[in-house]
């Protein structure tokens, strides 16, 4: 239970998800305690990297779009026409 508490406190949800499976492998003698710790950390790291990579395009594109003149008026919840510089708005 202390390990679960530590994983929760450290905000390691993926490691917490696989903890029981990894502990069973330790009990069966398939892996050592050190290998089990390594597996928990690697799973958590891979999970975080996956999320970071998935959110990176959105993080990069938002400031670029917000500074684009055609983006003006296209805020979430406020649909508006796309305006291009030098072109009159269509009626």
Steps between C-alpha positions, in 0.01 A plus 500: 500500500792735560611454141149583374494810718837607368393451138187705562701772675750509217218513246603184317167361372643260241738342753207465740296323230764232443620464860300184578618325185864590569476389864357164390801453272730572796315247718533234228873571477481617138667834577704645785381791710742729317368387162145560623585855605663556163190370321269729699716803426538417132123456457431833669766673291362353176148607596610857570703521180199378302281771650768765445540406136123491449449849643808664344340590163210674675732692729716617211216589262278700737731805530568491127131497412411767754749739337378423147271770351272232351450357850341825622143439606539121508516460878338189652131551556502810277487387138580765249609538140858437399651831394804519279705823492434710191174320410159648578263288709245324280139603544 
